[in-house]
Amino acid sequence: MSKIYRGISPHAKYQLDWKMNLLFWFMRFVPFEPEKDFKKFRSLAEAKPRGLFRHFPVAQIENRSIPGRQGSIPVRIYRPEQAGSLPVIVFFHGGGWVLGGLDSHHAICQRIAGENRALVVSVDYRLSPENKYPAALEDAYDATCWVAEHSVELGAAPHKLILMGDSAGGNLAAAVCLLSREIAGPRIALQVLIYPALDLGGAYPSKALYADNPVLNQQSMDFYTNQYIRRPADLEEPLVSPMLAGDLSNLPPALILTAEYDPLRDEGQAYADRLREAGIEVVYACYPGMVHGFFSFGRLANQLEPAFARIKQTLQRV
């Protein structure tokens, strides 16, 4: 199999600052061959990043397990303060449904909690390929139900339940919103989708234009998708590809954030447009000069502060 992360030749279409150029240069020398390097790459991806992020203190961080239909689901709970009726954010990490965990998105979740006075529950859902679809979605939905049922006990306001996720986690957040609507599940006040994957088999101009992006390219998207789904027909299911849902009405308001040089950019914007057409309140923002995953790049991403500011502004209205 060919390598997933490959170096690229400089292209005029990527107008990057020096920090993003440094990242592109680094990615040229970090090839990923799934059969040989998968376990090593997963361990690196799940590591807690250091030195790139501002510190936002919280009152308490608690690791615990909550019940799911297939067993216990590990979660990490971030409490910005000990008392009060707080908004509660259920967070689903990115990583192509294959990588990531509680540590990989620790700094992001701690900042969201500390900066917004919100209780954050980060969910360590089952990963592929060991657990194919719908395992991750089942864990995401079960965790959402558990948080909704225990919100008062956690010190959160039941009517301020928010779902948030980046990349594959954004996909899960959108899918949980659809599933919750269909089966009369928890009422969700807001969905925050950060460069989400919303149409796994769809063709969009940004996918073709940035297919050579070393951070997320066509080969890596194909790899992650093939690990997640059980069979090609899964790609047509709205709970895998929320864009394919025939009806997007009666869903929560949405904040959708994308990156200029991201293959997933156009499907994020298209989903925002479809939600608006269905009468859903949507805030959409695309961050110039950014690539997929920029929330995880900390100080390397010069649009990270505006993006977090947009999240804070939106959460204040919930």
C-alpha positions as CSV (number, residue, x, y, z in Angstrom):
1,M,0.0,0.0,0.0
2,S,1.2,3.5,-0.8
3,K,2.1,5.8,2.0
4,I,-0.7,7.9,3.5
5,Y,1.2,11.0,4.6
6,R,3.4,12.2,1.8
7,G,5.4,15.2,1.1
8,I,4.1,17.7,-1.5
9,S,5.7,20.1,-3.8
10,P,5.1,23.8,-3.1
11,H,1.8,24.9,-4.7
12,A,0.6,28.5,-5.1
13,K,-2.8,27.3,-3.9
14,Y,-1.4,27.0,-0.3
15,Q,-0.8,30.5,1.0
16,L,0.6,29.5,4.4
17,D,2.4,31.5,7.1
18,W,5.8,30.3,8.2
19,K,4.3,28.2,11.1
20,M,2.0,26.3,8.8
21,N,4.8,25.9,6.3
22,L,6.9,24.4,9.1
23,L,4.1,21.9,9.7
24,F,3.9,21.0,6.0
25,W,7.7,20.5,5.9
26,F,7.5,18.2,8.9
27,M,4.7,16.1,7.5
28,R,6.8,15.4,4.4
29,F,9.1,13.4,6.7
30,V,6.5,11.5,8.6
31,P,5.3,8.8,6.3
32,F,2.6,6.5,7.5
33,E,2.3,3.0,6.1
34,P,-0.7,1.4,7.8
35,E,0.4,-2.2,7.8
36,K,3.8,-1.4,9.3
37,D,3.4,1.7,11.4
38,F,-0.2,1.7,12.5
39,K,0.3,0.9,16.2
40,K,3.2,3.3,16.4
41,F,1.2,6.1,14.7
42,R,-1.8,5.4,17.0
43,S,0.3,5.7,20.1
44,L,1.8,9.0,18.9
45,A,-1.7,10.3,18.0
46,E,-3.0,9.5,21.4
47,A,-0.2,11.2,23.3
48,K,-1.0,14.3,25.3
49,P,0.5,17.3,23.4
50,R,2.8,19.6,25.3
51,G,4.1,23.1,24.9
52,L,1.8,24.2,22.1
53,F,-1.2,25.3,24.1
54,R,-2.2,28.0,26.5
55,H,-3.1,26.7,29.9
56,F,-6.6,27.2,31.2
57,P,-7.0,26.0,34.7
58,V,-10.1,24.1,35.9
59,A,-11.3,23.2,39.3
60,Q,-11.3,19.5,38.8
61,I,-10.5,16.8,36.2
62,E,-12.0,13.4,36.8
63,N,-11.6,10.1,34.9
64,R,-14.4,7.7,35.2
65,S,-16.4,5.1,33.3
66,I,-20.0,5.3,32.4
67,P,-22.4,2.5,31.2
68,G,-22.9,1.9,27.5
69,R,-24.9,-0.8,25.7
70,Q,-21.7,-2.7,24.9
71,G,-19.9,-2.1,28.2
72,S,-18.2,0.7,30.1
73,I,-17.3,3.9,28.2
74,P,-14.3,5.9,29.6
75,V,-14.8,9.6,29.9
76,R,-12.9,12.5,31.3
77,I,-14.9,15.3,33.1
78,Y,-13.6,18.8,33.3
79,R,-15.3,21.0,35.9
80,P,-14.5,24.7,35.8
81,E,-15.9,25.2,39.2
82,Q,-17.4,23.1,42.0
83,A,-20.9,24.5,42.1
84,G,-23.4,26.1,39.8
85,S,-25.8,25.1,37.0
86,L,-23.3,25.0,34.1
87,P,-23.7,24.3,30.4
88,V,-22.5,20.8,29.7
89,I,-20.6,19.9,26.5
90,V,-20.2,16.3,25.4
91,F,-17.0,16.2,23.3
92,F,-16.1,13.7,20.7
93,H,-12.5,13.7,19.6
94,G,-11.2,13.5,16.0
95,G,-8.8,11.0,14.5
96,G,-10.6,9.3,11.6
97,W,-12.6,7.0,14.0
98,V,-9.2,5.2,14.2
99,L,-6.9,7.5,16.3
100,G,-7.1,9.7,19.3
101,G,-8.5,9.5,22.8
102,L,-8.8,11.4,26.0
103,D,-5.2,12.6,26.0
104,S,-5.0,13.7,22.4
105,H,-7.7,16.3,23.0
106,H,-7.0,17.1,26.6
107,A,-5.7,20.6,26.1
108,I,-8.7,21.4,23.8
109,C,-11.3,20.2,26.3
110,Q,-9.6,21.8,29.3
111,R,-9.6,25.2,27.4
112,I,-13.2,24.8,26.4
113,A,-14.2,24.1,30.0
114,G,-12.0,26.8,31.6
115,E,-12.6,29.6,29.1
116,N,-16.4,29.1,28.9
117,R,-17.3,28.1,32.4
118,A,-18.8,24.9,30.9
119,L,-18.6,21.3,32.2
120,V,-17.0,19.2,29.5
121,V,-17.4,15.4,29.2
122,S,-14.8,14.0,26.8
123,V,-15.8,10.6,25.4
124,D,-13.3,7.8,24.7
125,Y,-15.5,5.9,22.2
126,R,-14.5,2.6,20.7
127,L,-12.1,2.9,17.7
128,S,-11.9,1.2,14.4
129,P,-10.9,-1.1,12.8
130,E,-11.3,-3.2,16.0
131,N,-14.8,-1.8,16.4
132,K,-16.5,-0.9,13.1
133,Y,-19.5,1.3,12.6
134,P,-21.8,1.7,14.5
135,A,-19.7,1.1,17.6
136,A,-18.4,4.7,17.9
137,L,-21.8,6.1,17.2
138,E,-23.4,3.8,19.8
139,D,-20.9,5.0,22.4
140,A,-21.4,8.6,21.4
141,Y,-25.2,8.4,21.7
142,D,-25.0,6.4,25.0
143,A,-22.7,8.9,26.5
144,T,-25.0,11.7,25.5
145,C,-27.9,10.0,27.1
146,W,-26.0,9.4,30.3
147,V,-24.9,13.0,30.5
148,A,-28.4,14.2,29.9
149,E,-29.8,11.9,32.6
150,H,-27.1,12.9,35.1
151,S,-26.7,16.6,34.3
152,V,-28.1,17.8,37.6
153,E,-25.9,15.4,39.6
154,L,-22.9,16.7,37.6
155,G,-23.7,20.3,38.3
156,A,-25.0,21.1,34.9
157,A,-28.2,22.6,33.4
158,P,-30.3,19.9,31.6
159,H,-31.5,22.5,29.1
160,K,-27.9,23.4,28.2
161,L,-26.7,20.1,26.6
162,I,-24.2,20.8,23.8
163,L,-22.5,18.3,21.5
164,M,-19.1,19.2,20.1
165,G,-16.5,17.4,18.0
166,D,-13.7,17.8,15.5
167,S,-13.3,15.9,12.3
168,A,-14.6,12.4,12.9
169,G,-15.9,13.7,16.2
170,G,-17.8,16.3,14.3
171,N,-19.3,13.5,12.3
172,L,-20.4,11.7,15.5
173,A,-21.9,14.9,16.9
174,A,-23.9,15.5,13.8
175,A,-25.0,11.9,13.7
176,V,-26.1,11.9,17.3
177,C,-28.2,14.9,16.7
178,L,-29.9,13.1,13.8
179,L,-30.3,9.9,15.9
180,S,-31.7,11.8,18.9
181,R,-34.3,13.5,16.7
182,E,-35.4,10.2,15.2
183,I,-35.8,8.2,18.4
184,A,-36.9,11.0,20.7
185,G,-33.6,11.1,22.5
186,P,-32.1,13.9,24.7
187,R,-32.9,17.4,23.7
188,I,-29.7,19.1,22.4
189,A,-29.3,22.8,22.6
190,L,-26.4,23.3,20.2
191,Q,-24.1,21.3,17.9
192,V,-20.6,22.5,17.4
193,L,-18.9,20.9,14.4
194,I,-15.2,21.6,13.9
195,Y,-14.0,20.7,10.3
196,P,-16.5,17.8,10.4
197,A,-16.6,14.8,8.0
198,L,-20.2,14.8,6.8
199,D,-20.3,13.1,3.4
200,L,-17.8,10.2,3.4
201,G,-18.3,9.2,-0.2
202,G,-19.2,12.5,-1.6
203,A,-17.2,14.4,-4.3
204,Y,-16.6,18.1,-3.5
205,P,-14.2,20.6,-5.2
206,S,-12.2,21.0,-2.0
207,K,-11.6,17.3,-1.9
208,A,-10.1,17.3,-5.3
209,L,-8.2,20.6,-4.9
210,Y,-6.5,19.6,-1.6
211,A,-6.1,15.9,-2.3
212,D,-2.4,16.4,-1.9
213,N,-2.5,18.0,1.5
214,P,0.0,16.2,3.7
215,V,-2.1,16.7,6.9
216,L,-5.2,15.1,5.4
217,N,-5.1,13.8,1.8
218,Q,-7.2,11.6,-0.4
219,Q,-5.3,8.4,0.6
220,S,-5.6,9.1,4.3
221,M,-9.4,9.9,4.0
222,D,-9.8,6.6,2.1
223,F,-7.9,4.7,4.7
224,Y,-9.9,6.1,7.6
225,T,-13.2,5.6,5.9
226,N,-12.4,2.0,5.0
227,Q,-11.4,1.3,8.6
228,Y,-14.7,2.8,9.9
229,I,-17.3,1.3,7.7
230,R,-18.3,-2.4,7.5
231,R,-19.3,-2.4,3.8
232,P,-19.6,0.2,1.0
233,A,-23.3,0.5,1.5
234,D,-22.7,2.1,4.9
235,L,-21.5,5.2,3.1
236,E,-25.1,5.9,2.0
237,E,-26.5,5.8,5.6
238,P,-27.2,9.3,7.0
239,L,-25.8,8.2,10.4
240,V,-22.4,7.7,8.6
241,S,-22.8,10.6,6.2
242,P,-25.2,13.1,7.8
243,M,-25.3,15.1,4.5
244,L,-27.4,12.4,3.0
245,A,-30.2,12.8,5.5
246,G,-33.3,13.7,3.5
247,D,-34.7,16.0,6.2
248,L,-32.5,18.3,8.3
249,S,-35.4,20.1,10.1
250,N,-35.9,20.0,13.8
251,L,-32.2,19.7,14.6
252,P,-30.3,21.8,17.1
253,P,-28.8,25.2,16.1
254,A,-25.3,24.7,14.8
255,L,-21.8,26.3,14.8
256,I,-19.8,24.9,12.0
257,L,-16.1,25.8,11.6
258,T,-13.9,24.9,8.7
259,A,-10.4,25.5,7.4
260,E,-9.5,27.1,4.0
261,Y,-7.0,24.3,2.9
262,D,-9.0,21.4,4.2
263,P,-10.5,18.7,1.8
264,L,-13.5,18.6,4.1
265,R,-14.2,22.4,3.8
266,D,-16.9,22.3,1.2
267,E,-19.0,19.6,2.8
268,G,-19.0,21.6,6.0
269,Q,-20.2,24.7,4.2
270,A,-22.8,22.6,2.2
271,Y,-24.1,21.1,5.5
272,A,-24.5,24.6,6.9
273,D,-26.4,25.7,3.8
274,R,-28.7,22.7,4.0
275,L,-29.4,23.3,7.7
276,R,-30.3,27.0,7.0
277,E,-32.6,25.8,4.2
278,A,-34.3,23.6,6.7
279,G,-34.9,26.5,9.1
280,I,-32.1,25.8,11.5
281,E,-30.1,28.7,13.0
282,V,-26.5,28.3,11.8
283,V,-23.2,30.2,12.3
284,Y,-20.6,29.2,9.8
285,A,-17.0,30.4,9.6
286,C,-14.0,29.3,7.5
287,Y,-10.6,30.2,8.8
288,P,-8.1,31.5,6.2
289,G,-4.7,29.9,5.8
290,M,-5.6,26.9,8.1
291,V,-5.5,23.2,7.4
292,H,-7.5,20.3,8.7
293,G,-6.8,19.7,12.4
294,F,-5.6,23.2,13.2
295,F,-7.2,23.1,16.7
296,S,-4.6,20.5,17.6
297,F,-1.7,22.6,16.4
298,G,-1.9,25.1,19.2
299,R,0.5,28.1,18.7
300,L,1.3,26.9,15.2
301,A,-2.2,28.0,14.1
302,N,-2.6,31.8,13.9
303,Q,-6.4,31.4,13.6
304,L,-6.8,29.3,16.7
305,E,-7.6,32.3,18.9
306,P,-10.4,33.7,16.6
307,A,-11.8,30.2,16.4
308,F,-12.0,29.7,20.1
309,A,-13.4,33.2,20.4
310,R,-16.2,32.3,18.0
311,I,-17.0,29.2,20.1
312,K,-17.1,31.3,23.3
313,Q,-19.4,33.9,21.6
314,T,-21.8,31.1,20.5
315,L,-21.8,29.3,23.8
316,Q,-22.8,32.5,25.6
317,R,-26.1,32.5,23.7
318,V,-27.1,29.0,24.8
